[in-house]
Amino acid sequence: MKLGDIEDCGECPLKDEGLCPGGWTSGAGGIPIEPPCAGWDGEEDVEDYISSVYASIAAMEEYEDCLWKEKQEKQRENEIAKRKRRYINSYCISERLTVKSLKKKIKSYENVERFARSLTVAFNTRYSERKEINPAITEELQSLREELEKAEQNLKDKQKECRNTEYYKNIEKEI
């Protein structure tokens, strides 16, 4: 049977297949929805049209399944990365705290050095007697920076050690 041979909705096989509600209907908000027969050229076979509709529905479902699987895989990878970060952070907590405290000390000493430098500049412009910054401040700042480098290296070594533990390697297998 050709699509052009169908006269009204009563003899249309699309309604029996559940592909057409039958005639003009309205969607949400009263927007009219035209039936599939509104765009037929009349020369296509009914069975070919029905199979093409089912094929497009199957392709859409397959595409949605593929999107869902990709989303699930991404969520799984994110969860694995999150657990690994958490484990590394807890494994290396003392090293991280050492680095953090050294950074605070360095910032504090930099502020002290900056203040001392501004005081010496102000004093030297006002008076003929020349003053200099206490070299102990600069030496302490330099030693703190060296200590920070060592602490950061210790942190990196501890993180490498953590990545070689069995628990870290098994995190992927748990999920």
LUMVOMAR-163310 format. One record per residue: residue number from 1; x, z, y of N, C-alpha, C, O in turn; chain. Coordinates in steps of 0.001 Angstrom, whole numbers. Last residue first. Example, Ala and Ser with C-alpha at 12.3 -4.5 7.8 and 13.67 -1.06 7.14 Angstrom:
2
PT    n     n_c1     n_c3     n_c2    ca_c1    ca_c3    ca_c2     c_c1     c_c3     c_c2     o_c1     o_c3     o_c2  chain
PT    2    12850     7080    -2250    13670     7140    -1060    12900     7870       30    13409     8039     1138      A
PT    1    13190     7800    -5690    12300     7800    -4500    13200     7800    -3300    14236     8465    -3319      A
//
This chain:
175
PT    n     n_c1     n_c3     n_c2    ca_c1    ca_c3    ca_c2     c_c1     c_c3     c_c2     o_c1     o_c3     o_c2  chain
PT  175    35754    42476      787    34571    41913     1440    34041    40751      650    33044    40142     1040      A
PT  174    37980    43087     -704    36880    44049     -642    35594    43442     -108    34493    43835     -495      A
PT  173    39846    41114     -324    39143    41143    -1613    37951    42095    -1612    37025    41943    -2410      A
PT  172    40922    41716     2138    40142    40482     1967    39308    40509      704    38194    39986      672      A
PT  171    42326    44067     1539    41187    44126     2456    40314    42886     2304    39088    42991     2339      A
PT  170    44623    43975       59    43350    43982     -668    42125    44018      246    40996    44000     -243      A
PT  169    46704    44187     1832    46549    42910     1112    45195    42808      408    44679    41713      185      A
PT  168    46401    46839     2607    46251    45771     3591    45999    44425     2898    45171    43633     3346      A
PT  167    46998    48128      171    45678    48276      787    45418    47150     1775    44333    46568     1782      A
PT  166    49675    47495     -261    48654    46974    -1165    47264    47048     -541    46452    46137     -707      A
PT  165    51665    46540     2574    51039    47534     1704    49948    46883      865    49380    45857     1238      A
PT  164    52658    44757     4380    53138    44636     3007    52525    45669     2064    52836    45671      873      A
PT  163    51713    45509     6819    51199    44249     6255    51643    44048     4813    51052    43240     4096      A
PT  162    53300    47754     7284    51874    47913     7014    51298    46669     6346    50492    46768     5420      A
PT  161    55720    46584     7906    55624    47439     6733    54169    47598     6304    53852    47578     5115      A
PT  160    54970    45394    10300    55392    44551     9164    55285    45323     7868    54822    44799     6855      A
PT  159    54481    47718    11754    53379    46784    11508    53721    45839    10356    52863    45522     9533      A
PT  158    57064    48791    11835    56019    49544    11140    54815    48640    10835    54194    48776     9781      A
PT  157    58292    46849    13405    58754    47079    12037    57698    47808    11216    57468    47485    10051      A
PT  156    56876    47194    15806    56812    45904    15093    57243    46057    13641    56638    45469    12745      A
PT  155    57666    49825    16404    56249    49508    16195    56107    48200    15424    55307    48110    14493      A
PT  154    60411    49483    16769    59934    50355    15685    58479    50066    15357    58088    50059    14189      A
PT  153    60265    47871    19051    60823    47310    17824    60405    48140    16615    60082    47591    15562      A
PT  152    59225    49743    20824    58441    48538    20522    58954    47866    19254    58164    47346    18467      A
PT  151    61367    51550    20853    60055    51986    20351    59172    50787    20007    58451    50814    19010      A
PT  150    63362    49994    22015    63540    50505    20650    62200    50901    20043    61929    50627    18874      A
PT  149    62175    49579    24538    62511    48430    23678    62669    48863    22230    62179    48195    21319      A
PT  148    62075    52233    25419    60839    51487    25195    61097    50279    24303    60306    49995    23404      A
PT  147    64770    52794    25744    64010    53551    24749    62695    52841    24406    62258    52846    23255      A
PT  146    65268    51104    27884    65953    50871    26603    65218    51575    25467    65065    51029    24374      A
PT  145    63643    52372    29783    63375    50967    29403    64044    50631    28071    63455    49953    27229      A
PT  144    64905    54842    29957    63522    54769    29464    63167    53350    29037    62469    53153    28042      A
PT  143    67340    54073    31088    67340    54637    29727    65931    54617    29132    65775    54398    27930      A
PT  142    66432    53231    33598    67065    52267    32696    67063    52788    31258    66813    52031    30320      A
PT  141    65481    55657    34610    64572    54522    34460    65140    53499    33482    64417    52965    32641      A
PT  140    67858    57083    34699    66768    57540    33826    65771    56415    33565    65283    56244    32448      A
PT  139    69218    55593    36634    69763    55708    35276    68678    56127    34288    68591    55594    33182      A
PT  138    67570    55996    38856    67767    54637    38351    68296    54670    36918    67875    53871    36081      A
PT  137    67874    58785    39111    66537    58190    38952    66662    56803    38329    65944    56475    37385      A
PT  136    70572    59131    39511    69984    59679    38293    68606    59077    38033    68213    58881    36883      A
PT  135    71213    58247    42049    71456    57340    40913    70858    57852    39603    70661    57068    38675      A
PT  134    69102    58637    44727    69790    59397    43681    69977    58482    42461    68994    57996    41903      A
PT  133    69700    56327    47299    68793    56834    46266    69635    57566    45226    70745    57147    44898      A
PT  132    71484    57417    50245    71248    56506    49125    70285    57167    48139    70086    58382    48146      A
PT  131    71979    57451    53791    71550    58098    52550    71335    57025    51484    71041    55871    51797      A
PT  130    74032    57707    56640    73465    56864    55579    73168    57680    54320    73983    58477    53857      A
PT  129    73474    58608    59964    73985    59061    58676    73277    58274    57561    72049    58190    57550      A
PT  128    71906    57719    62021    73170    57020    61779    73795    57440    60446    74572    56681    59867      A
PT  127    68345    57311    61528    69538    58116    61776    70803    57318    61430    70760    56369    60647      A
PT  126    66451    55263    61102    66240    56253    62163    67535    56973    62542    67796    57218    63719      A
PT  125    67200    53783    58949    66905    53073    60205    66789    54047    61369    67016    53662    62516      A
PT  124    67514    55734    56996    68690    54986    57443    68431    54194    58718    69359    53959    59492      A
PT  123    64876    56606    56604    65882    57530    57120    67069    56778    57703    67574    57131    58768      A
PT  122    63689    54284    55569    63169    54894    56796    64208    55835    57427    64386    55846    58645      A
PT  121    65239    53933    53290    65201    52877    54301    64720    53459    55629    65279    53160    56684      A
PT  120    64622    56308    51932    66007    56055    52366    66060    54960    53422    66852    55052    54360      A
PT  119    61855    55954    51476    62342    57080    52285    63764    56840    52788    64074    57136    53942      A
PT  118    61872    53719    49810    61227    53610    51119    61653    54756    52044    61796    54560    53251      A
PT  117    63238    54820    47603    63815    53679    48321    63187    53555    49722    63894    53313    50700      A
PT  116    61403    56738    46792    62736    57157    47259    63397    56036    48061    64039    56289    49080      A
PT  115    59289    55067    46001    59095    56024    47089    60441    56467    47675    60599    56558    48893      A
PT  114    60522    53711    43896    59997    52957    45034    59807    53871    46251    60123    53495    47380      A
PT  113    61042    55862    42171    62148    55068    42714    61701    54283    43951    62433    54207    44938      A
PT  112    58409    56662    41584    59334    57599    42234    60481    56827    42891    60846    57106    44033      A
PT  111    57486    54355    40320    56837    54819    41547    57740    55781    42320    57825    55723    43547      A
PT  110    59171    54351    38110    59214    53216    39053    58576    53609    40380    59070    53237    41444      A
PT  109    58344    56700    36874    59688    56634    37440    59845    55459    38408    60562    55559    39403      A
PT  108    55745    55842    36099    55928    56994    36972    57304    56960    37642    57410    57171    38850      A
PT  107    56363    53746    34386    55571    53485    35590    55736    54618    36598    55852    54380    37800      A
PT  106    57706    55202    32426    58406    54151    33186    57661    53856    34473    58272    53730    35534      A
PT  105    55642    56808    31444    56813    57417    32075    57558    56410    32937    57989    56728    34046      A
PT  104    53951    54824    30381    53476    55686    31467    54647    56328    32207    54655    56391    33437      A
PT  103    55603    53811    28394    55158    52919    29474    54649    53731    30665    54887    53370    31818      A
PT  102    55790    56057    26770    56987    55550    27448    56613    54612    28596    57250    54631    29650      A
PT  101    53166    56233    25832    53686    57300    26690    54942    56845    27423    55141    57209    28582      A
PT  100    53035    53836    24310    52121    54069    25438    52656    55141    26384    52604    54974    27603      A
PT   99    54972    54266    22367    55102    53137    23295    54239    53364    24528    54669    53111    25654      A
PT   98    53809    56508    21103    55146    56597    21706    55340    55495    22735    55814    55749    23843      A
PT   97    51436    55428    20137    51378    56487    21149    52724    56663    21846    52772    56937    23045      A
PT   96    52484    53634    18251    51698    53131    19383    51625    54164    20504    51739    53819    21680      A
PT   95    53662    55417    16462    54496    54449    17181    53771    53900    18405    54371    53721    19465      A
PT   94    51382    56751    15525    52425    57512    16230    53337    56583    17028    53741    56917    18141      A
PT   93    49853    54653    14310    49345    55395    15469    50451    56130    16217    50451    56128    17448      A
PT   92    49956    52767    12280    51048    52822    13258    50691    53665    14480    51188    53403    15576      A
PT   91    47601    52988    10846    48866    53125    10127    50024    53368    11101    50965    54093    10779      A
PT   90    45647    52399    12708    45702    53759    12168    47027    54016    11449    47520    55144    11447      A
PT   89    46271    49697    13221    46253    50681    14315    46339    52112    13790    47033    52945    14372      A
PT   88    45926    48589    10672    47248    48558    11315    47311    49601    12426    48308    50312    12551      A
PT   87    43156    49020    10375    44106    49639     9449    45506    49678    10059    46194    50694     9967      A
PT   86    42106    47467    12454    41837    48899    12401    42851    49625    11516    43339    50701    11862      A
PT   85    42966    44930    11673    43425    45508    12943    43257    47029    12938    44144    47770    13359      A
PT   84    41511    44699     9261    42981    44678     9244    43547    45281    10525    44501    46058    10475      A
PT   83    38898    44723    10206    39352    45795     9306    40879    45862     9255    41463    46945     9211      A
PT   82    38934    42351    11728    38617    43642    12357    39121    44800    11497    39706    45750    12016      A
PT   81    39422    40423     9796    40395    40621    10882    40183    41977    11548    41145    42667    11888      A
PT   80    37056    40713     8300    38358    40951     7672    39404    41240     8745    40181    42187     8622      A
PT   79    35168    39968    10207    35119    41311     9641    36453    41667     8982    36921    42799     9099      A
PT   78    35892    37299    10628    35954    38254    11736    35958    39696    11226    36674    40543    11759      A
PT   77    35351    36252     8077    36719    36232     8603    36884    37223     9749    37901    37912     9833      A
PT   76    32552    36662     8055    33403    37299     7048    34847    37369     7537    35495    38411     7430      A
PT   75    31756    35012    10144    31495    36447    10231    32374    37217     9241    32877    38295     9558      A
PT   74    32543    32540     9030    33165    33013    10276    32961    34521    10445    33885    35230    10843      A
PT   73    30806    32439     6856    32246    32451     6629    32990    32967     7860    33946    33735     7745      A
PT   72    28321    32332     8168    28619    33450     7282    30128    33573     7038    30665    34680     7017      A
PT   71    28606    29876     9493    28411    31103    10268    28759    32326     9423    29415    33249     9904      A
PT   70    28771    28157     7321    29889    28241     8269    29801    29530     9075    30811    30195     9308      A
PT   69    26215    28563     6218    27409    28921     5450    28629    29060     6355    29433    29976     6178      A
PT   68    24618    27550     8310    24479    28946     7925    25710    29416     7151    26204    30520     7379      A
PT   67    25404    24856     8289    25621    25680     9483    25570    27163     9142    26387    27943     9630      A
PT   66    24474    24186     5725    25897    24060     6040    26245    24907     7267    27265    25595     7278      A
PT   65    21742    24536     6088    22455    25355     5105    23952    25351     5377    24616    26382     5274      A
PT   64    21273    22517     7976    21054    23914     8360    21748    24867     7388    22285    25893     7806      A
PT   63    21851    20304     6338    22629    20540     7551    22495    21995     8001    23486    22631     8362      A
PT   62    19824    20575     4439    21227    20626     4018    22137    20925     5207    23080    21706     5093      A
PT   61    17584    20202     6066    17779    21480     5384    19222    21654     4929    19780    22747     5022      A
PT   60    18042    17532     6826    17995    18581     7843    18207    19954     7216    18931    20781     7769      A
PT   59    17842    16254     4351    19099    16176     5108    19149    17270     6173    20202    17868     6393      A
PT   58    15173    16800     3715    16241    17334     2858    17583    17319     3590    18370    18258     3468      A
PT   57    13935    15339     5763    13714    16784     5675    14825    17428     4842    15356    18474     5214      A
PT   56    14764    12769     5081    15203    13336     6367    15003    14844     6392    15813    15562     6978      A
PT   55    13487    12541     2593    14945    12450     2669    15468    13041     3983    16489    13729     3997      A
PT   54    10809    12662     3355    11353    13725     2521    12882    13720     2549    13504    14782     2531      A
PT   53    10746    10250     4805    10439    11519     5479    11015    12689     4680    11631    13592     5245      A
PT   52    11329     8416     2794    12271     8537     3921    12031     9833     4690    12977    10453     5175      A
PT   51     9085     8743     1153    10407     9112      623    11440     9248     1747    12329    10095     1668      A
PT   50     7095     7782     2921     7048     9174     2444     8416     9608     1922     8864    10717     2212      A
PT   49     7942     5105     3187     7868     5973     4366     7890     7433     3941     8615     8239     4524      A
PT   48     7662     4183      582     8992     4162     1215     9019     5098     2417    10005     5801     2640      A
PT   47     4889     4472      282     5782     5255     -573     7193     5305        4     7855     6340      -68      A
PT   46     3975     2582     2174     3643     3995     2320     4607     4868     1513     5085     5888     2009      A
PT   45     6093       71     3556     5339      573     2424     5141     2081     2572     6038     2780     3043      A
PT   44     5683    -1483     6747     6431     -607     5847     5514      -90     4751     4328      155     4972      A
PT   43     4138    -2843     8535     4742    -3622     7461     5484    -2759     6441     5872    -3253     5382      A
PT   42     3258    -1221    10649     2281    -1770     9725     2875    -2509     8546     2139    -2788     7600      A
PT   41     4648      239    12418     4564    -1200    12696     3637    -1915    11715     3276    -3073    11924      A
PT   40     3677     3397    13770     3880     2497    12638     3815     1048    13083     3056      674    13977      A
PT   39     3199     5435    15588     4372     4594    15787     4631     3608    14664     5715     3027    14607      A
PT   38      961     6785    14730      936     6220    16084     2117     5273    16320     2032     4394    17177      A
PT   37     1299     8054    12337      775     6691    12311      765     6036    13690      573     4824    13786      A
PT   36     2032    10679    12812     3077     9698    12509     2576     8250    12559     3357     7330    12798      A
PT   35      110    11815    15698      371    11722    14262     1433    10654    14001     1704     9821    14866      A
PT   34     1198    13617    18585      678    12394    17990     1017    12354    16508     2089    12804    16102      A
PT   33      115    16420    20118     1086    15948    19132      493    14712    18484     -591    14764    17903      A
PT   32     -322    17702    23425     -785    16872    22310      374    16404    21429     1449    16047    21912      A
PT   31     -134    21059    24301      584    19776    24372      152    18926    23174      248    19376    22032      A
PT   30    -1181    23633    24347    -2097    22509    24489    -1418    21152    24617    -2067    20181    25005      A
PT   29      617    25617    23790      347    25353    25196     -545    24142    25403     -661    23660    26530      A
PT   28     1736    24140    20855     1733    25340    21682     1516    24959    23135     2182    24058    23645      A
PT   27     -142    21147    20202      840    22165    19845      684    23378    20738     -382    23610    21308      A
PT   26    -2972    19460    18936    -2210    19993    20071    -1304    21103    19587    -1646    21881    18696      A
PT   25    -3488    16251    17377    -3624    17702    17458    -2876    18187    18695    -2233    17408    19399      A
PT   24    -4971    13379    16093    -4250    13983    17212    -4527    15471    17233    -5676    15898    17119      A
PT   23    -4925    13122    12459    -5366    12805    13816    -4508    13499    14865    -3481    14110    14568      A
PT   22    -3494    15293    10423    -4701    14473    10494    -5166    14289    11912    -5739    15202    12506      A
PT   21    -1102    16478    10035    -2261    17361    10128    -3579    16593    10206    -4654    17179    10071      A
PT   20     1150    15236     7628      377    14950     8834     -819    15894     8880    -1485    16090     7863      A
PT   19     2286    15967     5291     3187    15467     6320     2473    15181     7630     3123    14912     8640      A
PT   18      888    16612     3028     1169    17687     3963     2112    17273     5076     2686    18132     5746      A
PT   17      -27    14675     1345     1344    15152     1117     1709    16335     2027     2732    16985     1813      A
PT   16    -2482    14079     2477    -2468    14703     1154    -1098    15304      837    -1009    16318      145      A
PT   15    -1595    12809     4779    -2340    14055     4915    -2346    14807     3586    -2229    16032     3565      A
PT   14     -460    10534     3734      409    11505     4406     -275    12855     4577      367    13904     4528      A
PT   13    -2398     8813     2791    -1720     9679     1802     -802    10714     2467     -407    11682     1816      A
PT   12    -5509     8278     4300    -4058     8340     4529    -3393     9287     3524    -3791    10448     3422      A
PT   11    -8245     8180     4338    -7580     7489     3235    -6050     7533     3349    -5364     6881     2562      A
PT   10    -8884     9676     6613    -9479    10031     5328    -8775     9376     4160    -8711     9964     3081      A
PT    9    -7850     8545     8896    -7142     9686     8297    -7688    10053     6922    -6985    10694     6141      A
PT    8    -8193     4944     8557    -8448     6242     9184    -7763     7352     8388    -7174     7107     7336      A
PT    7    -6826     2617     7511    -7785     2511     8605    -8019     3847     9324    -8042     3890    10554      A
PT    6    -3931     1189     6324    -4651     2457     6460    -5525     2389     7711    -5040     2139     8815      A
PT    5    -2399    -1077     6377    -3678    -1151     5656    -4519      115     5817    -5702      111     5479      A
PT    4       34     -523     7521     -959    -1204     8350    -2324    -1283     7698    -3317    -1530     8382      A
PT    3     1520      488     5425     1056     1412     6448      -37      791     7323     -925     1492     7807      A
PT    2      558     -778     2210     1295     -880     3463      702       89     4469     -468      462     4378      A
PT    1      848        0    -1166        0        0        0      899        0     1236     1897      718     1277      A
//
